[in-house]
C-alpha cells in the first residue's frame, strides 16, 4: 500500500504540472493578451504597451515566464490580479469556502436522495417507477447546468411566482449561507438535481450487480428475509463504488458549480473564474486551474485509497 501511495503521489504531481503547463501555453495563445486587458482604451499607445510588457516580463520567452510563475507558485505566490487589484491568493481565500460549502451541501443532499432512489429502481427494475426515474435521470444528466438554473429561475423566481430570489446570497462568511438560505435554494436545487441524476444511475447499476451475486442466492437459500438481504448485504456492497465516485466526480461538480454560480451571481470560485475569463485576468485563471487540478488528483487518490479500505478484496501491490 505504501509503495502504491508513493507511486500515485508522484503521478499526481506530474499530472498537476502538465495541467499548469498546458493552461499557461493556451492562455499565451489567446488573442489580445493581458496587456491590452490592463490598459483598456490606452492599448493603442504603443510606447505604453512596450513599457508595460517589459515591466511585467512578457517580453521574455514563454518558458522563462512559466518558470518564473512556477517558482512563485511553489513559494505560495499565485500572482496579482490586474483587474481586481488584489492578490490571487486573497481572492481564492474569499471565494473557495463559498464554493466548498455549495458543493458540499449539494453533494450531501444528492446522496440522501440518490442512494434510496437507485436502490428502489434496482429492486423494482423494468417497472413504471424505474422507467420514470430513468427518464428524469437522463433529462437532468444531459441538461447543462446553466440551462437548468435559468429554468428554475423562470419557474420559481419570476412574477407572479416569486417563491425564491433569483440571486444567491452575497454576504461574506459561511453564516450568510444559512441566514439567507432562501437565497440559496435555487442554486442548491440546480446542482443537486444534476448530481442526483448521476449518482442514482450509478447506484442503480451497482445494486443490480450485487443482486445477481452468489452470496445473495446463498442468503436466500438460508432463509434470510429480502429486507435483511437488501440492507445487511446488498446495500453495504453497492455503496462501495458510490463512495469512490464522490472523489472522482469532483471535476464534474466544479464545472457544474462554475456555471451555476455565474447564473445565480454567487461569489464563489466559479463566478470568479468566469469574470476572470471575460476580463482576460490570466493570474486568476492560472490560480484557479492549478487549485482545481490539485484538488482533482487528490480526490482521485483518496477515492482509490477509500476503495481499498472499504473492499477487503482489493489489495494494491507494487508492480
C-alpha positions as CSV (number, residue, x, y, z in Angstrom):
1,X,0.0,0.0,0.0
2,X,2.8,2.4,0.9
3,X,4.5,1.8,-2.5
4,X,1.2,2.3,-4.3
5,X,0.6,5.6,-2.5
6,X,4.1,6.9,-3.3
7,X,3.6,6.0,-6.9
8,X,0.2,7.6,-7.1
9,X,1.5,10.7,-5.4
10,X,4.3,11.1,-8.0
11,X,1.8,10.5,-10.8
12,X,-0.4,13.2,-9.3
13,X,2.5,15.7,-9.2
14,X,3.2,15.1,-12.9
15,X,-0.5,15.5,-13.8
16,X,-0.8,18.8,-12.0
17,X,2.5,20.0,-13.6
18,X,1.2,19.1,-17.1
19,X,-2.1,20.8,-16.5
20,X,-0.3,24.1,-15.5
21,X,2.0,23.9,-18.5
22,X,-0.9,23.4,-20.9
23,X,-3.0,26.1,-19.3
24,X,-0.1,28.5,-19.4
25,X,0.6,27.9,-23.0
26,X,-3.1,28.0,-24.1
27,X,-3.5,31.4,-22.3
28,X,-0.5,32.7,-24.1
29,X,-2.1,31.7,-27.4
30,X,-5.3,33.6,-26.8
31,X,-5.7,36.9,-28.8
32,X,-5.4,40.2,-27.0
33,X,-3.4,39.2,-24.0
34,X,-3.3,40.7,-20.5
35,X,-1.5,43.9,-21.6
36,X,-4.5,45.1,-23.6
37,X,-6.9,44.0,-20.9
38,X,-4.9,46.0,-18.3
39,X,-4.6,49.2,-20.5
40,X,-8.1,49.1,-21.9
41,X,-8.7,52.2,-24.1
42,X,-5.0,53.1,-23.7
43,X,-3.9,49.9,-25.6
44,X,-3.4,51.9,-28.7
45,X,-0.4,53.7,-27.1
46,X,2.4,51.5,-28.4
47,X,5.0,53.1,-26.1
48,X,2.9,52.4,-23.1
49,X,2.3,48.8,-24.3
50,X,6.0,48.2,-24.8
51,X,6.8,49.7,-21.4
52,X,4.3,47.5,-19.5
53,X,5.3,44.5,-21.5
54,X,8.9,44.9,-20.3
55,X,7.8,45.8,-16.8
56,X,5.8,42.6,-16.4
57,X,8.4,40.4,-18.1
58,X,6.1,39.5,-21.0
59,X,8.9,40.2,-23.5
60,X,10.8,37.1,-22.1
61,X,10.5,33.7,-23.7
62,X,7.4,31.6,-22.7
63,X,9.4,29.0,-20.9
64,X,11.1,31.7,-18.8
65,X,7.7,33.3,-18.0
66,X,6.3,29.9,-17.0
67,X,9.4,29.1,-14.9
68,X,9.0,32.4,-13.1
69,X,5.3,31.8,-12.4
70,X,6.0,28.2,-11.2
71,X,8.7,29.4,-8.9
72,X,6.3,31.9,-7.4
73,X,3.6,29.2,-7.1
74,X,6.0,26.9,-5.2
75,X,6.6,29.7,-2.8
76,X,2.9,30.3,-2.2
77,X,2.6,33.3,-4.5
78,X,-0.3,32.8,-7.0
79,X,0.2,36.2,-8.7
80,X,-1.6,39.5,-8.7
81,X,-5.0,40.2,-10.3
82,X,-4.7,43.3,-12.6
83,X,-8.5,43.7,-12.8
84,X,-9.4,43.1,-9.1
85,X,-6.2,44.9,-7.8
86,X,-5.7,42.1,-5.2
87,X,-3.5,39.1,-4.9
88,X,-4.9,35.9,-6.4
89,X,-4.4,34.1,-3.0
90,X,-6.7,36.6,-1.2
91,X,-9.4,36.3,-3.9
92,X,-9.3,32.5,-3.7
93,X,-9.4,32.7,0.1
94,X,-12.6,34.6,-0.1
95,X,-14.2,32.5,-2.9
96,X,-13.1,29.0,-2.1
97,X,-15.0,28.4,1.2
98,X,-18.3,29.5,-0.5
99,X,-17.8,27.1,-3.4
100,X,-16.8,24.3,-1.0
101,X,-20.0,24.9,1.1
102,X,-22.2,25.0,-2.0
103,X,-20.6,21.8,-3.4
104,X,-20.6,20.0,0.0
105,X,-24.3,20.7,0.8
106,X,-25.5,19.9,-2.7
107,X,-23.5,16.6,-2.7
108,X,-24.9,15.5,0.7
109,X,-28.4,16.3,-0.4
110,X,-27.9,14.4,-3.7
111,X,-26.6,11.3,-1.9
112,X,-29.5,11.4,0.6
113,X,-31.9,11.2,-2.4
114,X,-29.9,9.3,-5.0
115,X,-28.9,6.3,-2.8
116,X,-32.5,5.2,-1.9
117,X,-33.7,6.2,-5.4
118,X,-31.1,4.0,-7.1
119,X,-31.9,1.1,-4.8
120,X,-35.7,1.3,-5.3
121,X,-35.1,1.5,-9.1
122,X,-32.9,-1.6,-9.0
123,X,-35.3,-3.6,-6.8
124,X,-38.3,-2.6,-9.0
125,X,-36.4,-2.7,-12.3
126,X,-38.3,-2.6,-15.5
127,X,-41.4,-1.3,-13.8
128,X,-43.2,2.0,-14.2
129,X,-41.3,3.7,-11.3
130,X,-38.0,2.5,-12.8
131,X,-38.8,3.9,-16.2
132,X,-39.9,7.2,-14.8
133,X,-36.8,7.6,-12.6
134,X,-34.6,6.6,-15.6
135,X,-36.3,9.2,-17.8
136,X,-35.8,12.0,-15.3
137,X,-32.3,11.0,-14.6
138,X,-31.4,11.1,-18.3
139,X,-33.1,14.5,-18.7
140,X,-31.2,16.1,-15.8
141,X,-27.9,14.3,-16.6
142,X,-27.9,15.7,-20.1
143,X,-29.1,19.2,-19.2
144,X,-26.5,21.9,-19.0
145,X,-26.2,23.4,-15.5
146,X,-26.8,27.0,-16.8
147,X,-30.0,25.9,-18.6
148,X,-31.4,24.2,-15.5
149,X,-30.6,27.3,-13.5
150,X,-32.4,29.6,-15.9
151,X,-35.4,27.2,-16.0
152,X,-35.6,27.2,-12.2
153,X,-35.5,31.0,-12.1
154,X,-38.3,31.2,-14.7
155,X,-40.4,28.7,-12.7
156,X,-39.8,29.9,-9.1
157,X,-38.4,33.4,-9.2
158,X,-40.2,35.3,-11.9
159,X,-43.6,37.1,-11.3
160,X,-46.2,36.0,-10.4
161,X,-44.4,33.1,-8.7
162,X,-41.7,34.9,-6.7
163,X,-41.2,32.0,-4.3
164,X,-37.4,32.3,-4.1
165,X,-34.9,35.1,-5.0
166,X,-33.2,34.7,-8.4
167,X,-29.9,35.8,-7.0
168,X,-27.8,33.8,-4.5
169,X,-26.7,35.1,-1.1
170,X,-24.0,37.8,-1.4
171,X,-22.8,38.0,2.2
172,X,-19.3,37.3,3.3
173,X,-18.7,34.3,5.5
174,X,-20.5,31.0,5.8
175,X,-23.1,32.3,8.2
176,X,-24.8,34.1,5.3
177,X,-25.4,30.7,3.7
178,X,-27.8,29.8,6.4
179,X,-29.2,33.2,7.5
180,X,-30.1,33.9,3.9
181,X,-30.9,30.3,3.0
182,X,-33.9,31.2,0.9
183,X,-31.4,32.9,-1.5
184,X,-29.5,29.6,-1.8
185,X,-32.5,27.3,-2.6
186,X,-32.4,27.6,-6.3
187,X,-28.5,27.3,-6.7
188,X,-28.6,24.2,-4.4
189,X,-31.5,22.7,-6.3
190,X,-29.8,23.3,-9.6
191,X,-26.6,21.5,-8.6
192,X,-28.4,18.8,-6.6
193,X,-30.7,17.7,-9.4
194,X,-27.8,17.2,-11.8
195,X,-25.8,15.3,-9.2
196,X,-28.8,13.1,-8.2
197,X,-29.2,12.1,-11.9
198,X,-25.6,10.9,-12.0
199,X,-25.4,9.2,-8.6
200,X,-28.8,7.5,-8.9
201,X,-27.7,5.8,-12.1
202,X,-24.5,4.5,-10.6
203,X,-26.4,3.3,-7.5
204,X,-29.0,1.5,-9.6
205,X,-26.3,-0.2,-11.7
206,X,-24.2,-1.1,-8.6
207,X,-27.2,-2.6,-6.8
208,X,-28.2,-4.6,-9.9
209,X,-24.7,-6.0,-10.0
210,X,-24.9,-7.1,-6.3
211,X,-28.4,-8.7,-6.6
212,X,-27.0,-11.3,-9.0
213,X,-24.0,-12.3,-6.8
214,X,-23.7,-15.8,-5.3
215,X,-23.8,-14.5,-1.7
216,X,-27.3,-13.2,-2.3
217,X,-28.5,-16.6,-3.5
218,X,-26.8,-18.2,-0.6
219,X,-28.5,-15.8,1.9
220,X,-31.9,-16.6,0.3
221,X,-31.2,-20.3,0.4
222,X,-30.5,-19.9,4.2
223,X,-34.0,-18.3,4.6
224,X,-32.9,-14.7,5.2
225,X,-35.6,-12.2,4.5
226,X,-35.4,-9.9,1.5
227,X,-35.3,-6.8,3.7
228,X,-32.3,-8.3,5.6
229,X,-30.5,-9.3,2.4
230,X,-31.1,-5.8,1.0
231,X,-29.9,-3.8,4.0
232,X,-27.3,-6.1,5.5
233,X,-25.6,-7.4,2.4
234,X,-26.6,-5.7,-0.9
235,X,-26.7,-2.1,0.2
236,X,-23.3,-2.2,2.0
237,X,-21.5,-3.7,-1.0
238,X,-23.4,-1.5,-3.5
239,X,-22.2,1.7,-1.7
240,X,-18.5,1.0,-2.3
241,X,-18.5,2.3,-5.9
242,X,-20.5,5.4,-4.8
243,X,-18.0,6.2,-2.1
244,X,-15.2,6.3,-4.6
245,X,-17.4,8.1,-7.2
246,X,-17.7,11.2,-4.9
247,X,-13.9,11.7,-5.1
248,X,-13.7,11.1,-8.9
249,X,-16.7,13.3,-9.6
250,X,-15.0,16.5,-8.3
251,X,-14.2,17.9,-11.7
252,X,-17.8,17.4,-12.8
253,X,-19.1,19.0,-9.7
254,X,-16.9,22.0,-10.1
255,X,-17.8,22.5,-13.7
256,X,-21.5,22.5,-12.7
257,X,-20.8,24.9,-9.9
258,X,-18.8,27.2,-12.3
259,X,-21.9,27.8,-14.5
260,X,-24.4,27.7,-11.6
261,X,-22.5,30.3,-9.7
262,X,-22.5,32.6,-12.7
263,X,-26.2,32.2,-13.4
264,X,-27.1,33.0,-9.8
265,X,-24.3,35.5,-9.3
266,X,-22.9,33.6,-6.4
267,X,-19.5,34.9,-5.3
268,X,-17.6,31.6,-5.4
269,X,-14.7,30.3,-7.4
270,X,-16.9,29.5,-10.4
271,X,-18.1,33.1,-10.7
272,X,-14.6,34.4,-10.1
273,X,-13.3,32.2,-12.9
274,X,-16.0,33.3,-15.4
275,X,-15.3,37.0,-14.6
276,X,-11.6,36.5,-14.9
277,X,-12.0,34.8,-18.3
278,X,-14.2,37.6,-19.5
279,X,-11.6,40.2,-18.4
280,X,-8.6,38.2,-19.5
281,X,-7.3,38.2,-16.0
282,X,-4.7,35.5,-16.5
283,X,-3.3,35.2,-13.0
284,X,-6.7,34.3,-11.6
285,X,-7.3,31.8,-14.4
286,X,-3.9,30.1,-13.7
287,X,-4.5,30.1,-10.0
288,X,-8.0,28.6,-10.2
289,X,-6.8,26.0,-12.7
290,X,-3.9,24.9,-10.6
291,X,-6.1,24.7,-7.5
292,X,-8.8,22.6,-9.2
293,X,-6.2,20.3,-10.8
294,X,-4.6,19.7,-7.4
295,X,-8.0,19.0,-5.8
296,X,-8.9,16.7,-8.6
297,X,-5.8,14.5,-8.3
298,X,-6.1,14.4,-4.5
299,X,-9.8,13.4,-4.9
300,X,-8.8,10.6,-7.3
301,X,-6.1,9.4,-4.9
302,X,-8.5,9.4,-1.9
303,X,-11.0,7.5,-4.0
304,X,-8.5,4.8,-4.8
305,X,-7.5,4.5,-1.1
306,X,-11.1,4.6,0.1
307,X,-11.9,1.8,-2.3
308,X,-9.1,-0.4,-0.9
309,X,-10.3,0.3,2.7
310,X,-13.9,-0.4,2.0
311,X,-13.4,-3.5,-0.1
312,X,-11.2,-6.1,1.5
313,X,-11.0,-8.0,-1.8
314,X,-8.9,-5.1,-3.2
315,X,-5.2,-5.1,-2.3
316,X,-2.8,-2.7,-4.0
317,X,0.6,-4.3,-4.7
318,X,3.7,-2.7,-6.2
319,X,4.2,-3.6,-9.8
